[in-house]
Amino acid sequence: GGFSTFWSFISSPQMIKLYGILLMLFAILAFISILSYYFTWAGDREFVNNGGEEIVENWCGKLGAYLSVWLTEYIFGIFSITLPFLFFLLGIRMTFNRTPLPLLKTTATIILSTAWLSMTLALFLIPKAEFVENSKLFFAGGFGEFTTRLLVDSTGRLATFFILLAILLIILILCYNISTDA
């Protein structure tokens, strides 16, 4: 009946291409918003945290301020700039049914590398004393702060450093084909 007709329409090849184009446009918006955030982060954060009372400095306006603050503070911090690349790559795949890079390997490499960078930055931003706040910790993102705090609380700072070093070696070997041969 009606649902199958609706489902056929929204999953048609033409709609998939449209979703791909929209995803590429979103990727461009997200990239510019995050890039702007590198320069306007204080104003963007103030605008978002104070309910939109301040003048927006983000190059993509209010939407850019909200998007950049959400992507950076709640995901991978300043390294979230890699996510729009993945969105764009997926948009290319949906629109043209091909990609310039292998989608699965590229996605895994970028997500793992970005997560590691977020965690490593958090390790250096988390204050040594737990009761001390660090106003710049949001640069590491929610993921980096949460996972690194969990590791530091469980194993200590030095062990966390070595765990992150081991994770880096694993990423280099698996994702970037770095050889361990002499």
One Martini backbone bead per residue (centre of mass of N, CA, C, O) as a GRO file, in nm:
protein
  182
    1GLY     BB    1   0.093   0.039  -0.022
    2GLY     BB    2   0.184   0.340   0.099
    3PHE     BB    3   0.457   0.259   0.225
    4SER     BB    4   0.592   0.124  -0.025
    5THR     BB    5   0.581   0.378  -0.200
    6PHE     BB    6   0.743   0.558  -0.016
    7TRP     BB    7   0.996   0.376   0.001
    8SER     BB    8   1.055   0.375  -0.304
    9PHE     BB    9   1.105   0.677  -0.321
   10ILE     BB   10   1.335   0.720  -0.088
   11SER     BB   11   1.509   0.463  -0.240
   12SER     BB   12   1.575   0.585  -0.492
   13PRO     BB   13   1.825   0.674  -0.702
   14GLN     BB   14   1.755   0.978  -0.700
   15MET     BB   15   1.753   1.015  -0.388
   16ILE     BB   16   2.038   0.919  -0.333
   17LYS     BB   17   2.168   1.149  -0.492
   18LEU     BB   18   2.047   1.375  -0.323
   19TYR     BB   19   2.174   1.289  -0.055
   20GLY     BB   20   2.464   1.324  -0.157
   21ILE     BB   21   2.452   1.625  -0.214
   22LEU     BB   22   2.368   1.710   0.074
   23LEU     BB   23   2.619   1.587   0.212
   24MET     BB   24   2.827   1.764   0.065
   25LEU     BB   25   2.715   2.033   0.167
   26PHE     BB   26   2.744   1.968   0.466
   27ALA     BB   27   3.052   1.926   0.459
   28ILE     BB   28   3.122   2.214   0.379
   29LEU     BB   29   2.988   2.351   0.619
   30ALA     BB   30   3.145   2.201   0.841
   31PHE     BB   31   3.428   2.281   0.756
   32ILE     BB   32   3.394   2.590   0.774
   33SER     BB   33   3.297   2.597   1.068
   34ILE     BB   34   3.552   2.467   1.194
   35LEU     BB   35   3.758   2.659   1.078
   36SER     BB   36   3.637   2.906   1.215
   37TYR     BB   37   3.664   2.801   1.509
   38TYR     BB   38   3.974   2.840   1.527
   39PHE     BB   39   3.911   3.171   1.543
   40THR     BB   40   3.594   3.174   1.698
   41TRP     BB   41   3.550   3.002   1.963
   42ALA     BB   42   3.470   3.202   2.184
   43GLY     BB   43   3.219   3.318   2.041
   44ASP     BB   44   3.073   3.053   1.983
   45ARG     BB   45   3.047   2.958   2.277
   46GLU     BB   46   2.898   3.205   2.383
   47PHE     BB   47   2.655   3.188   2.196
   48VAL     BB   48   2.561   2.898   2.273
   49ASN     BB   49   2.570   2.924   2.600
   50ASN     BB   50   2.375   3.210   2.581
   51GLY     BB   51   2.134   3.175   2.368
   52GLY     BB   52   2.210   3.388   2.131
   53GLU     BB   53   2.308   3.696   2.227
   54GLU     BB   54   2.538   3.715   2.047
   55ILE     BB   55   2.761   3.773   1.814
   56VAL     BB   56   2.837   3.622   1.522
   57GLU     BB   57   3.157   3.484   1.394
   58ASN     BB   58   3.093   3.271   1.220
   59TRP     BB   59   3.108   3.207   0.876
   60CYS     BB   60   2.811   3.036   0.912
   61GLY     BB   61   2.690   3.145   1.150
   62LYS     BB   62   2.472   3.005   1.357
   63LEU     BB   63   2.497   2.722   1.242
   64GLY     BB   64   2.809   2.713   1.260
   65ALA     BB   65   2.828   2.745   1.563
   66TYR     BB   66   2.666   2.498   1.648
   67LEU     BB   67   2.816   2.285   1.479
   68SER     BB   68   3.108   2.332   1.584
   69VAL     BB   69   3.054   2.292   1.883
   70TRP     BB   70   2.940   2.009   1.864
   71LEU     BB   71   3.174   1.865   1.709
   72THR     BB   72   3.404   1.947   1.907
   73GLU     BB   73   3.291   1.911   2.211
   74TYR     BB   74   3.144   1.606   2.156
   75ILE     BB   75   3.379   1.469   2.007
   76PHE     BB   76   3.709   1.545   1.863
   77GLY     BB   77   3.739   1.829   1.849
   78ILE     BB   78   3.964   1.979   1.643
   79PHE     BB   79   3.960   1.690   1.479
   80SER     BB   80   3.668   1.714   1.337
   81ILE     BB   81   3.770   1.806   1.049
   82THR     BB   82   3.756   1.505   0.930
   83LEU     BB   83   3.447   1.447   0.896
   84PRO     BB   84   3.371   1.600   0.632
   85PHE     BB   85   3.532   1.413   0.450
   86LEU     BB   86   3.352   1.167   0.495
   87PHE     BB   87   3.088   1.294   0.400
   88PHE     BB   88   3.189   1.357   0.115
   89LEU     BB   89   3.264   1.069   0.033
   90LEU     BB   90   2.975   0.958   0.069
   91GLY     BB   91   2.843   1.154  -0.132
   92ILE     BB   92   2.995   1.051  -0.377
   93ARG     BB   93   2.895   0.761  -0.359
   94MET     BB   94   2.587   0.831  -0.383
   95THR     BB   95   2.605   0.998  -0.656
   96PHE     BB   96   2.843   0.814  -0.834
   97ASN     BB   97   2.917   0.516  -0.734
   98ARG     BB   98   3.200   0.636  -0.625
   99THR     BB   99   3.550   0.646  -0.515
  100PRO     BB  100   3.874   0.771  -0.462
  101LEU     BB  101   3.839   0.593  -0.203
  102PRO     BB  102   3.832   0.362   0.026
  103LEU     BB  103   3.577   0.372   0.245
  104LEU     BB  104   3.644   0.182   0.483
  105LYS     BB  105   3.946   0.246   0.526
  106THR     BB  106   3.918   0.552   0.551
  107THR     BB  107   3.725   0.555   0.789
  108ALA     BB  108   3.898   0.397   0.989
  109THR     BB  109   4.147   0.578   0.980
  110ILE     BB  110   4.014   0.846   1.065
  111ILE     BB  111   3.877   0.760   1.328
  112LEU     BB  112   4.125   0.647   1.476
  113SER     BB  113   4.310   0.897   1.449
  114THR     BB  114   4.115   1.104   1.576
  115ALA     BB  115   4.079   0.964   1.847
  116TRP     BB  116   4.377   0.968   1.926
  117LEU     BB  117   4.418   1.273   1.919
  118SER     BB  118   4.204   1.341   2.130
  119MET     BB  119   4.330   1.176   2.363
  120THR     BB  120   4.612   1.305   2.363
  121LEU     BB  121   4.528   1.594   2.418
  122ALA     BB  122   4.383   1.533   2.685
  123LEU     BB  123   4.631   1.438   2.844
  124PHE     BB  124   4.762   1.739   2.830
  125LEU     BB  125   4.491   1.892   2.956
  126ILE     BB  126   4.469   1.736   3.196
  127PRO     BB  127   4.483   1.781   3.505
  128LYS     BB  128   4.656   1.659   3.770
  129ALA     BB  129   4.430   1.777   3.929
  130GLU     BB  130   4.098   1.703   3.953
  131PHE     BB  131   3.991   1.995   4.074
  132VAL     BB  132   4.101   2.115   3.819
  133GLU     BB  133   4.027   2.330   3.574
  134ASN     BB  134   4.004   2.327   3.205
  135SER     BB  135   3.916   2.553   2.955
  136LYS     BB  136   4.067   2.375   2.704
  137LEU     BB  137   3.945   2.076   2.689
  138PHE     BB  138   3.745   2.103   2.443
  139PHE     BB  139   3.964   2.054   2.220
  140ALA     BB  140   3.935   1.728   2.267
  141GLY     BB  141   3.665   1.655   2.343
  142GLY     BB  142   3.447   1.429   2.467
  143PHE     BB  143   3.594   1.173   2.393
  144GLY     BB  144   3.879   1.243   2.495
  145GLU     BB  145   3.803   1.310   2.784
  146PHE     BB  146   3.659   1.051   2.870
  147THR     BB  147   3.870   0.829   2.792
  148THR     BB  148   4.114   0.955   2.939
  149ARG     BB  149   3.998   0.972   3.221
  150LEU     BB  150   3.951   0.669   3.245
  151LEU     BB  151   4.248   0.589   3.212
  152VAL     BB  152   4.373   0.762   3.436
  153ASP     BB  153   4.194   0.650   3.668
  154SER     BB  154   4.287   0.342   3.616
  155THR     BB  155   4.629   0.384   3.543
  156GLY     BB  156   4.737   0.655   3.485
  157ARG     BB  157   4.943   0.864   3.313
  158LEU     BB  158   5.174   0.679   3.218
  159ALA     BB  159   5.002   0.442   3.116
  160THR     BB  160   4.838   0.611   2.916
  161PHE     BB  161   5.073   0.689   2.740
  162PHE     BB  162   5.144   0.390   2.660
  163ILE     BB  163   4.871   0.321   2.540
  164LEU     BB  164   4.878   0.542   2.320
  165LEU     BB  165   5.135   0.439   2.189
  166ALA     BB  166   5.023   0.160   2.112
  167ILE     BB  167   4.790   0.265   1.941
  168LEU     BB  168   4.965   0.409   1.736
  169LEU     BB  169   5.110   0.158   1.630
  170ILE     BB  170   4.858   0.012   1.535
  171ILE     BB  171   4.765   0.228   1.335
  172LEU     BB  172   5.022   0.234   1.161
  173ILE     BB  173   5.007  -0.064   1.076
  174LEU     BB  174   4.700  -0.095   0.980
  175CYS     BB  175   4.652   0.195   0.819
  176TYR     BB  176   4.973   0.276   0.709
  177ASN     BB  177   5.180   0.037   0.664
  178ILE     BB  178   5.385   0.012   0.883
  179SER     BB  179   5.690  -0.117   0.936
  180THR     BB  180   5.877  -0.339   1.170
  181ASP     BB  181   6.110  -0.359   1.002
  182ALA     BB  182   6.462  -0.297   0.977
   0.00000   0.00000   0.00000
